[in-house]
Amino acid sequence: MMNPAESSSKIPVIAIEDDIAIRRLLKAAFESTPYHLIEAESAKEGIELIIRRRPELILLDMGLPDMSGIEVIKMVRGWSSTPIVIVSGAGTESLKVEALECGADDYVTKPFGVAELLARMAVALRHASGTLGQTGESVFEAGDLLIDRSTREVKVRGERVLLTPIEYKLLVTLAKHAGKVVTHRQLLIDVWGPEYSDEGQYLRVYMGYLRKKIEKAPERPEMLLNEPRVGYRLAV
């Protein structure tokens, strides 16, 4: 059993999940990781624990008995920027999009692999700490990709890549949220403007152009990843 001193040295993570089997799985999975699991089986209990325990990350089920996951996200985002990773089998792509646009950082669909969940958690924490793609940084690097905002220069595997203004803006927008799913609507608004929020064909066409310029095999992308019917993420 973990002693108080050991748990205090770990990263506190609250799981708001009414399925005891999932909570047990998370507890077992976290034993040899930097994370300390705090359990809540309802939205009300989870919100109280967030206020009292101040976790560094929140794992949230969308199908809670006392409140919807969307309501929880909106409530928490009213006073906290703590990363929220959805862990849920509930809902459709439209619900995932709504969760992301309300302020969730990422989602993992049940049943999930522990390694995938831990990787998504690590990315969400790095993003929250400001180490990835923040506006104030002039240089962004991830794998083979380098973006220098001061010169608007993009390099892939050490070679300079010439991008159009739209391609560059699209890539920089994804870099600002590196590792996180950015919904189609968010990308369209950020890159083209609010009046283009429903013009999905623009995004598909320019993402195709961008992949041809920076991916080794555009038909099998490794950097610009598609989340079907939801959005895109820049892999880190």
C-alpha positions as CSV (number, residue, x, y, z in Angstrom):
1,M,0.0,0.0,0.0
2,M,1.3,3.5,-0.9
3,N,2.3,5.6,2.0
4,P,1.4,9.4,2.2
5,A,4.9,10.6,1.5
6,E,5.1,8.5,-1.7
7,S,1.7,9.6,-3.0
8,S,2.5,13.2,-2.3
9,S,5.5,13.0,-4.7
10,K,3.3,11.8,-7.5
11,I,1.2,13.7,-10.0
12,P,-2.4,13.8,-8.7
13,V,-5.0,12.7,-11.3
14,I,-8.7,12.6,-10.6
15,A,-10.8,10.0,-12.5
16,I,-14.5,10.9,-12.5
17,E,-15.9,7.5,-13.4
18,D,-18.9,5.5,-12.1
19,D,-17.7,2.1,-13.4
20,I,-15.7,0.6,-10.5
21,A,-14.0,-1.9,-12.9
22,I,-12.5,1.0,-14.9
23,R,-11.3,2.7,-11.7
24,R,-9.7,-0.5,-10.6
25,L,-8.0,-0.8,-14.0
26,L,-6.7,2.7,-13.7
27,K,-5.5,2.2,-10.1
28,A,-3.5,-0.9,-11.1
29,A,-2.2,0.8,-14.3
30,F,-0.9,3.8,-12.3
31,E,1.0,1.8,-9.7
32,S,4.4,2.0,-11.6
33,T,3.8,5.4,-13.1
34,P,4.4,9.0,-11.9
35,Y,0.6,9.3,-11.3
36,H,-1.5,9.1,-8.1
37,L,-5.1,8.3,-8.8
38,I,-7.9,10.1,-6.9
39,E,-11.3,8.4,-7.5
40,A,-14.7,9.9,-7.8
41,E,-17.8,8.0,-8.8
42,S,-20.1,10.9,-9.6
43,A,-19.8,14.4,-11.1
44,K,-20.7,16.1,-7.8
45,E,-18.0,14.2,-6.0
46,G,-15.5,14.8,-8.8
47,I,-16.1,18.6,-8.8
48,E,-15.7,18.8,-5.0
49,L,-12.4,16.8,-5.3
50,I,-11.1,19.0,-8.1
51,I,-11.7,22.1,-5.9
52,R,-10.2,20.5,-2.8
53,R,-7.3,18.4,-4.2
54,R,-6.3,20.5,-7.1
55,P,-5.3,17.7,-9.5
56,E,-2.9,18.2,-12.4
57,L,-5.1,16.2,-14.8
58,I,-8.8,15.1,-15.0
59,L,-10.0,11.8,-16.5
60,L,-13.7,12.2,-17.2
61,D,-16.4,9.7,-18.2
62,M,-19.1,11.2,-20.4
63,G,-21.9,9.0,-19.1
64,L,-22.1,9.9,-15.4
65,P,-25.3,9.2,-13.4
66,D,-25.9,12.7,-12.0
67,M,-24.6,15.1,-14.7
68,S,-23.5,14.9,-18.3
69,G,-19.8,15.0,-19.2
70,I,-20.5,18.2,-21.2
71,E,-21.9,19.9,-18.2
72,V,-18.9,18.9,-16.1
73,I,-16.5,20.3,-18.7
74,K,-18.3,23.6,-19.0
75,M,-18.5,23.9,-15.2
76,V,-14.8,23.1,-14.7
77,R,-13.7,25.4,-17.5
78,G,-15.5,28.3,-15.8
79,W,-12.7,28.4,-13.2
80,S,-9.9,25.9,-14.1
81,S,-7.6,25.2,-17.1
82,T,-6.6,21.8,-15.7
83,P,-6.3,19.3,-18.6
84,I,-9.3,17.1,-19.2
85,V,-9.0,13.8,-21.0
86,I,-12.3,12.1,-21.9
87,V,-12.3,8.4,-21.2
88,S,-15.7,7.1,-22.4
89,G,-17.5,4.7,-24.6
90,A,-20.6,6.9,-24.7
91,G,-21.7,9.0,-27.5
92,T,-21.0,9.7,-31.2
93,E,-18.4,11.7,-33.0
94,S,-20.7,14.8,-32.6
95,L,-20.5,14.4,-28.8
96,K,-16.7,14.1,-29.0
97,V,-16.6,17.3,-31.1
98,E,-18.8,19.1,-28.6
99,A,-16.6,17.9,-25.7
100,L,-13.4,19.2,-27.4
101,E,-15.0,22.5,-28.3
102,C,-16.3,23.0,-24.7
103,G,-12.7,22.7,-23.5
104,A,-11.7,19.0,-23.2
105,D,-8.1,18.4,-24.2
106,D,-8.4,14.9,-25.7
107,Y,-10.4,11.8,-25.6
108,V,-9.8,8.0,-25.4
109,T,-12.5,5.6,-26.4
110,K,-13.4,2.6,-24.3
111,P,-12.1,-0.1,-24.4
112,F,-8.7,1.5,-24.3
113,G,-5.1,0.5,-24.1
114,V,-3.3,1.6,-21.0
115,A,-0.2,2.6,-23.0
116,E,-2.3,4.9,-25.2
117,L,-4.1,6.5,-22.3
118,L,-0.7,7.2,-20.5
119,A,0.7,8.7,-23.8
120,R,-2.4,11.0,-24.2
121,M,-2.1,12.0,-20.5
122,A,1.6,12.9,-20.9
123,V,0.8,15.1,-24.0
124,A,-2.0,16.9,-22.3
125,L,0.2,17.7,-19.3
126,R,3.0,18.9,-21.5
127,H,0.6,21.1,-23.5
128,A,-0.8,22.5,-20.2
129,S,2.7,23.3,-18.9
130,G,3.4,25.4,-22.0
131,T,6.2,23.3,-23.4
132,L,4.5,22.7,-26.7
133,G,3.7,25.1,-29.5
134,Q,2.8,28.1,-27.3
135,T,2.4,31.5,-29.1
136,G,5.4,33.1,-27.3
137,E,7.9,30.5,-28.5
138,S,9.6,31.3,-31.8
139,V,10.7,27.7,-32.6
140,F,8.6,24.6,-32.5
141,E,10.1,21.1,-33.0
142,A,8.5,17.7,-33.0
143,G,10.2,14.7,-34.6
144,D,11.3,15.6,-38.2
145,L,9.4,18.9,-38.1
146,L,10.8,22.4,-37.3
147,I,8.8,25.6,-37.4
148,D,10.5,28.9,-36.8
149,R,7.8,31.5,-36.4
150,S,10.3,34.4,-36.3
151,T,11.3,33.7,-39.9
152,R,8.2,31.7,-41.0
153,E,10.5,29.0,-42.0
154,V,9.5,25.3,-42.0
155,K,11.9,22.4,-42.2
156,V,11.2,18.7,-42.5
157,R,14.1,16.3,-42.0
158,G,16.5,19.3,-42.2
159,E,15.2,20.4,-45.6
160,R,13.3,23.7,-46.0
161,V,9.7,23.3,-47.2
162,L,7.9,26.2,-49.0
163,L,4.3,26.6,-47.8
164,T,1.5,28.9,-49.0
165,P,0.2,31.3,-46.4
166,I,-2.9,29.1,-45.8
167,E,-0.8,25.9,-45.5
168,Y,1.6,27.7,-43.0
169,K,-1.3,29.0,-40.9
170,L,-2.9,25.6,-40.8
171,L,0.4,23.9,-39.7
172,V,1.1,26.6,-37.1
173,T,-2.5,26.2,-35.7
174,L,-2.0,22.5,-35.3
175,A,1.5,23.1,-33.7
176,K,-0.1,25.4,-31.1
177,H,-2.2,22.5,-30.0
178,A,0.4,19.8,-30.7
179,G,-0.7,16.3,-29.6
180,K,-4.2,17.5,-29.1
181,V,-7.2,16.9,-31.4
182,V,-8.3,20.1,-33.0
183,T,-11.8,19.9,-34.4
184,H,-12.6,20.6,-38.0
185,R,-14.7,23.6,-37.0
186,Q,-11.9,25.1,-34.8
187,L,-9.4,24.8,-37.6
188,L,-11.7,26.3,-40.2
189,I,-12.5,29.3,-37.9
190,D,-8.8,29.8,-36.8
191,V,-7.4,29.5,-40.3
192,W,-10.1,30.8,-42.7
193,G,-12.4,32.7,-40.3
194,P,-15.9,32.3,-38.7
195,E,-17.7,32.6,-42.0
196,Y,-16.0,29.3,-43.2
197,S,-16.9,27.2,-40.1
198,D,-19.0,24.8,-42.2
199,E,-16.7,24.6,-45.3
200,G,-15.1,21.2,-44.6
201,Q,-13.9,20.8,-48.1
202,Y,-11.4,23.6,-47.7
203,L,-9.8,21.8,-44.8
204,R,-9.6,18.4,-46.6
205,V,-8.0,20.0,-49.7
206,Y,-5.4,22.0,-47.8
207,M,-4.6,19.1,-45.4
208,G,-3.9,17.0,-48.5
209,Y,-1.6,19.7,-49.9
210,L,0.2,20.0,-46.5
211,R,0.7,16.2,-46.2
212,K,2.2,16.0,-49.7
213,K,4.8,18.6,-48.6
214,I,5.8,17.3,-45.1
215,E,4.9,13.6,-44.9
216,K,7.3,10.8,-46.1
217,A,4.2,8.9,-47.4
218,P,1.2,11.3,-47.6
219,E,-1.2,8.3,-48.0
220,R,0.1,7.0,-44.6
221,P,0.6,10.1,-42.6
222,E,2.8,10.0,-39.4
223,M,2.6,13.7,-38.4
224,L,-0.7,15.0,-39.5
225,L,-3.2,12.5,-38.1
226,N,-6.9,12.3,-38.9
227,E,-9.4,11.7,-36.1
228,P,-12.3,10.5,-38.3
229,R,-15.3,12.9,-38.4
230,V,-13.8,14.9,-35.5
231,G,-10.6,16.7,-36.5
232,Y,-6.8,16.5,-36.8
233,R,-3.9,16.3,-34.5
234,L,-0.2,17.0,-35.0
235,A,1.7,14.0,-33.6
236,V,4.4,14.7,-31.0
